[in-house]
Amino acid sequence: MNNSVIKPTEFKPRGYQVEILDRTLTNTLRGLNTIIELDCGSGKRYLQYELIAKRFREKNILLLLQASTSLYETYRYFRDVYGLRSVEMIDSRLPSKNRAYKLRNAKVVLSLPQTLMNTLKIDPNAIDHFDIVLINEVDQLIRRRSTSSSLKQPYGKLLEFFRDKTIIGMSGTLRDEHYIEDNQQLVIRNELNTLVDYFKGAQLITMDELMTTDISEYIAVTSIIPTAVEDENMANLTMELQAHIEEAREEILQSLEEEDPALAKEIRDRPSKIFNTYLPVEESLLQKFNKGYLVRKYLWGLPGEDSKKHLYSYGLDPQWVRDTIRDVPGKFHKTFDLVKHAQKSVVLCSYLSTCDLLESRLHQMGIGTIKITGRIPHKKRDEILQEFRQADKQMVAIISNVGERDLDIPEAELLIVFDLVRTTKTVYQKLKRTRGGECRILFYNGTDEVKKVSSVTKSIREKYPWSTEIVTE
């Protein structure tokens, strides 16, 4: 099939992009796979276009994206911006026979991994003619925690189909660890080392190496501002909840002292070991302990009306909770104060009811909003984002964890992380949604959220020093 290309929008490759393209070409000619670490916003999609349309224009290429939003947007960019009109896309809406036909006959095909796997179950030879497999966000192949294979499904099976093909993987974040449980032992591995094991002969191109090029000229530094929220009610609720958690911990340790005194002493000396160790105690004790941390998450991230039921179920006195908790806790009021001073803001939060309350109150304040959650169809999200991007009035984009995947919103000058997760990479990906600017990470003063934010921001600064700075208020 002739790869007809209309005249694309012309982009002049930057120095670091030429370096990546040259090294990838050399590796491929030598029969080697390549793993590229490239910071968010540094042009992975452009590099994919260059590899497909220029460096490997004679090759048949399969490009795997990890989310529907990224699939549709990349397909649109390739065709409408770069002029690659012959690129084909397969998705789950297409009948399996049509998917197989496109795979067999197209020179370049974009797909999600599960869609590809479902197609290959019916027609295992449909991708035989492809020479190269490009994998976007290759870090997402790795499980955060595993008891068997470190690969997420369907990659464990998909890689078998790629054995005779060159693999080129790209990701903006390849600096986290993952956990493997084997015979009740916990092994911590660097995810990059795991990828090298699976992609035999893989050559690495890292951000550390690219810092010797011109890449620093194009990186937008994000100013991370840990932002304390004063709310005495939340501090009191957290303190009471923490007492229940400590009570559960003590029950576990007392039980352990009978079963395994040495392990009990080790955990008393190193309290964090309780989270990543097999414990020979009753499951109900572990559930009580772990549930406490989950309820604490709800307390810090939900509206008061929603977090009440979780506090009740965990054993806190219902009357005291009702008297203490506020329907609109302090983080909401802090968010309202912050967005008033920015033309365009993004608020990232974990829970749908939080998104709903923020939207309702901001409307009452006369501030325009858009809301993107997992309830919004992928094709609709781009339309909603365009409304935000093109608005000439004050706007706030309220986005849930599911809704934020693969979204880039450089138009926003302020990003607010409403409730923080502990995974460094996940938080860093959140920070880079706006490609620089100011990022406020909210936390309740007088609670353990202070230590959580301090630990995560320190880790981000250590792992991604080229694009982050920590600013104190």
C-alpha positions, -999 to +999 in steps of 0.1 A: +000+000+000+015+034-010+021+056+020+008+088+003+018+119+024+004+153+017+026+183+026+026+184+064+030+213+087+067+219+088+086+215+121+123+220+125+136+193+148+154+205+179+189+193+188+179+167+213+152+154+189+179+149+162+200+131+188+172+107+197+163+101+161+199+094+151+205+070+180+172+052+175+180+047+138+215+034+146+201+010+172+174-003+148+200-009+120+220-029+144+189-050+153+185-035+188+155-023+206+154+013+221+138+027+252+136+065+253+130+085+284+117+119+273+102+145+297+065+154+294+059+180+267+092+174+249+076+161+217+070+123+218+043+126+192+065+146+169+093+120+172+068+093+164+058+112+133+095+116+123+102+079+128+071+069+108+073+094+080+110+099+075+136+077+093+116+045+087+093+055+059+100+022+041+090+002+071+057-011+083+050+003+118+025-005+145+020+022+171+004+013+205-012+040+227-023+033+262-056+052+264-084+060+240-079+097+244-043+094+233-053+071+204-079+094+189-058+126+194-026+110+179-046+098+149-060+133+144-026+149+147-009+125+123-036+131+096-046+167+101-014+184+114+014+163+100-004+153+068-001+115+071-034+107+055-026+070+050-023+062+087-050+038+099-066+033+133-084+003+149-105+005+179-131-017+197-160-002+178-147-017+145-157-053+138-129-078+143-127-087+106-123-051+096-096-047+123-077-076+109-080-063+073-065-030+083-037-046+101-029-069+072-030-041+046-020-008+061+016+004+064+010+023+097-017+013+122-025+029+156-042+007+183-048+002+219-030-030+233-062-048+243-079-041+209-048-055+192-048-086+215-085-093+208-078-091+171-048-114+172-068-140+191-089-143+159-062-137+134-027-144+149-008-136+117-024-102+111+007-083+122+033-105+105+043-078+080+051-051+106+088-044+111+086-020+140+064-017+171+063+018+187+050+018+222+039+051+237+041+055+275+060+023+277+063+026+315+026+016+317+036-019+308+049-024+344+027-034+373+032-014+404+030-046+425+030-082+413+031-117+425+040-132+392+046-114+359+057-078+361+038-069+330+003-057+328-021-076+306-023-080+277+015-073+272+025-106+287+010-123+257+015-094+232+052-094+235+052-130+221+038-116+189+066-090+188+096-113+191+108-108+155+101-071+155+121-040+166+105-024+196+109+013+203+094+024+236+089+060+248+079+074+282+082+107+301+087+089+334+109+059+339+123+066+374+100+047+398+102+014+415+078-015+415+073-044+439+075-081+432+063-106+459+080-139+456+077-167+482+065-141+508+096-120+501+093-084+487+117-074+460+119-037+449+130-032+413+136-002+391+110-002+363+136+007+337+157-024+345+125-045+342+118-031+308+153-038+297+148-074+308+117-078+286+130-059+256+161-079+250+191-059+237+173-026+245+195+005+244+186+033+267+183+070+259+178+088+292+171+124+303+204+125+320+222+119+287+199+144+269+208+172+293+241+176+274+220+187+244+197+218+240+168+202+257+170+224+288+161+254+265+126+238+259+117+225+293+091+245+312+099+244+349+070+237+372+070+256+405+056+232+432+041+251+461+031+229+490+001+248+503-011+244+539-048+245+547-058+255+582-089+235+594-090+227+630-120+204+625-101+183+600-071+181+623-092+169+651-110+143+630-076+131+616-062+128+652-092+107+663-090+085+632-052+081+637-059+068+673-081+040+658-054+031+633-027+029+660-050+007+680-053-017+650-015-016+646-010-025+682-034-054+679-014-067+650+019-064+668+006-081+699-006-110+677+027-111+660+046-113+693+030-147+698+036-159+662+069-143+652+085-122+680+115-113+658+093-099+631+073-080+657+104-064+671+116-055+636+084-037+628+085-018+661+120-007+652+110+001+616+073+009+615+070+013+577+079-024+573+044-033+583+031-023+549+053-044+526+057-076+546+038-108+548+022-109+583+010-142+599-020-127+617-057-128+613-070-112+581-095-092+600-067-074+619-050-065+586-083-053+571-090-031+601-055-015+599-055-010+561-091+003+561-080+031+585-056+045+559-083+043+532-108+062+554-081+088+561-078+093+523-115+098+521-114+123+549-087+144+532-103+143+497-141+141+500-168+166+509-178+163+545-212+148+538-195+119+519-167+112+543-190+109+572-203+074+563-167+061+561-158+075+595-190+060+610-182+025+595-147+026+609-160+031+644-158+068+651-186+081+673-214+092+649-226+121+670-191+135+675-184+132+638-216+151+629-208+178+654-172+182+641-171+177+603-181+205+579-200+198+547-175+220+529-140+214+544-111+237+543-095+225+510-126+235+491-124+271+505-087+272+497-093+262+462-120+289+457-095+315+470-067+304+447-086+302+414-100+337+419-065+350+411-059+331+379-075+334+345-074+296+338-069+270+364-070+232+366-081+213+397-072+176+399-090+155+425-097+118+431-134+117+438-165+124+417-184+140+445-155+164+451-156+174+414-194+179+417-191+201+448-163+222+433-183+227+401-215+237+420-198+262+443-177+278+415-208+283+394-223+301+424-192+323+425-198+332+388-167+314+376-170+292+344-161+256+347-156+224+326-156+190+342-139+159+328-143+126+346-145+089+337-182+095+329-174+116+299-169+097+266-133+100+253-144+117+220-164+142+240-134+152+262-115+169+234-146+190+226-149+201+262-112+209+265-115+231+234-141+251+252-117+257+280-087+264+258-105+289+236-125+307+264-116+344+268-131+345+304-120+331+337-123+293+337-116+263+359-111+228+346-121+202+372-107+169+363-108+135+381-080+109+382-096+089+354-105+120+333-070+134+334-053+105+316-033+117+285-046+153+288-022+182+282-035+217+292-007+242+287-032+271+286-037+269+324-015+291+345-024+274+378-027+237+387-042+226+420-036+190+433-065+186+457-055+153+473-021+137+469-012+101+461+021+086+473+034+074+439+061+099+427+056+092+391+018+096+392+022+129+410+048+141+385+025+132+356-002+153+372+022+183+376+031+182+339-005+185+327+000+222+325+036+222+311+052+245+337+037+273+357+025+272+393+013+240+410-003+241+444-004+208+464-030+212+491-026+195+526-042+199+560-019+214+585-016+195+618-021+161+601+001+134+587-007+149+552+022+173+560+047+145+560+031+129+530+034+160+508+070+167+520+081+131+512+065+131+477+077+166+467+113+157+479+112+126+458+100+145+427+128+170+431+154+143+433+141+122+403+131+151+380+155+180+388+155+194+353+118+205+353+107+211+389+115+235+417+100+235+453+088+269+464+078+276+500+050+301+508 
